[in-house]
């Protein structure tokens, strides 16, 4: 399942840098989690890091985005493949610039 930040968020800024998938960003009023990027830290950590660091405990499982552990693992592998492709494209572009 993806996680969700409640409106009790105090915008303390500690969750955003803790997210290994860059799924957290500042919304219009408080931080939000992009469910397409959230893996609950599966593949990175044993526990969701945003939940671990949140001082007001305002991050919960999002009932609108239910996923099994296996689905979260697949999402993690997909995100890592996309990140690898992007890194490869960036290094290829810089190699062309040097040529």
KACOR-V32480 format. One record per residue. RES is the residue in one small letter. PSI is psi in degrees with one decimal (999 if undefined). BURIAL is b if it has 24 or more other C-alpha atoms within 12 Angstrom, else e. D_FIRST is the distance of its C-alpha to the first C-alpha in Angstrom with 1 decimal. Layout:
res->RES psi->PSI burial->BURIAL d_first->D_FIRST
res->RES psi->PSI burial->BURIAL d_first->D_FIRST
This chain:
res->x psi->146.5 burial->b d_first->0.0
res->x psi->160.6 burial->b d_first->3.7
res->x psi->165.3 burial->b d_first->6.4
res->x psi->139.3 burial->b d_first->9.5
res->x psi->127.0 burial->b d_first->13.2
res->x psi->165.9 burial->e d_first->15.5
res->x psi->0.8 burial->e d_first->19.0
res->x psi->1.9 burial->e d_first->20.4
res->x psi->136.3 burial->b d_first->19.7
res->x psi->12.4 burial->e d_first->23.2
res->x psi->46.9 burial->b d_first->22.8
res->x psi->-10.8 burial->e d_first->23.8
res->x psi->11.6 burial->e d_first->22.6
res->x psi->-22.5 burial->e d_first->21.3
res->x psi->-38.1 burial->b d_first->17.6
res->x psi->-51.6 burial->b d_first->18.3
res->x psi->-16.8 burial->e d_first->20.4
res->x psi->-17.6 burial->b d_first->18.1
res->x psi->116.1 burial->b d_first->15.3
res->x psi->-17.6 burial->b d_first->16.2
res->x psi->2.4 burial->b d_first->14.5
res->x psi->38.9 burial->b d_first->16.3
res->x psi->-11.7 burial->b d_first->13.3
res->x psi->132.9 burial->b d_first->15.0
res->x psi->163.1 burial->b d_first->18.1
res->x psi->121.2 burial->e d_first->20.5
res->x psi->-163.0 burial->e d_first->20.2
res->x psi->-37.8 burial->e d_first->23.2
res->x psi->-30.3 burial->e d_first->23.2
res->x psi->174.2 burial->e d_first->20.6
res->x psi->148.5 burial->b d_first->17.9
res->x psi->158.1 burial->b d_first->14.9
res->x psi->127.7 burial->b d_first->11.8
res->x psi->111.8 burial->b d_first->11.7
res->x psi->-22.4 burial->b d_first->8.3
res->x psi->-13.9 burial->b d_first->10.4
res->x psi->-15.4 burial->b d_first->11.1
res->x psi->124.5 burial->b d_first->8.2
res->x psi->12.9 burial->b d_first->7.4
res->x psi->29.6 burial->b d_first->7.3
res->x psi->10.1 burial->b d_first->10.8
res->x psi->132.6 burial->b d_first->10.7
res->x psi->-16.8 burial->b d_first->14.1
res->x psi->-50.9 burial->e d_first->15.5
res->x psi->165.7 burial->e d_first->15.3
res->x psi->-28.3 burial->e d_first->14.6
res->x psi->149.8 burial->e d_first->12.9
res->x psi->122.9 burial->b d_first->11.2
res->x psi->-33.1 burial->b d_first->14.6
res->x psi->-39.4 burial->b d_first->14.2
res->x psi->-40.3 burial->b d_first->13.6
res->x psi->-38.5 burial->e d_first->16.5
res->x psi->-13.2 burial->e d_first->18.8
res->x psi->119.0 burial->b d_first->18.2
res->x psi->-16.5 burial->e d_first->21.5
res->x psi->7.2 burial->e d_first->20.7
res->x psi->51.5 burial->e d_first->17.3
res->x psi->15.4 burial->b d_first->15.9
res->x psi->122.3 burial->b d_first->12.3
res->x psi->170.2 burial->b d_first->9.8
res->x psi->133.4 burial->b d_first->6.3
res->x psi->109.8 burial->e d_first->6.5
res->x psi->-16.6 burial->e d_first->7.6
res->x psi->-14.0 burial->e d_first->8.6
res->x psi->70.0 burial->e d_first->5.6
res->x psi->133.3 burial->e d_first->4.2
res->x psi->147.4 burial->e d_first->4.1
res->x psi->167.5 burial->e d_first->6.5
res->x psi->-41.3 burial->e d_first->7.8
res->x psi->-41.0 burial->e d_first->10.4
res->x psi->-38.3 burial->e d_first->8.6
res->x psi->-37.8 burial->b d_first->7.3
res->x psi->-43.5 burial->e d_first->10.9
res->x psi->-41.2 burial->e d_first->12.4
res->x psi->-42.9 burial->b d_first->10.9
res->x psi->-49.0 burial->b d_first->12.4
res->x psi->-39.0 burial->e d_first->15.6
res->x psi->-46.1 burial->e d_first->15.9
res->x psi->-39.0 burial->b d_first->15.6
res->x psi->-36.3 burial->e d_first->18.2
res->x psi->-43.2 burial->e d_first->20.4
res->x psi->-42.5 burial->e d_first->20.5
res->x psi->-38.3 burial->e d_first->21.3
res->x psi->-40.5 burial->e d_first->23.9
res->x psi->-41.6 burial->e d_first->25.4
res->x psi->-40.3 burial->e d_first->25.7
res->x psi->-39.8 burial->e d_first->27.3
res->x psi->-40.3 burial->e d_first->29.6
res->x psi->-39.6 burial->e d_first->30.6
res->x psi->-40.8 burial->e d_first->31.3
res->x psi->-31.1 burial->e d_first->33.5
res->x psi->-39.2 burial->e d_first->35.2
res->x psi->-40.1 burial->e d_first->36.1
res->x psi->-29.8 burial->e d_first->37.5
res->x psi->-36.8 burial->e d_first->39.5
res->x psi->-37.8 burial->e d_first->41.0
res->x psi->-32.8 burial->e d_first->42.0
res->x psi->-21.3 burial->e d_first->43.9
res->x psi->999 burial->e d_first->45.8
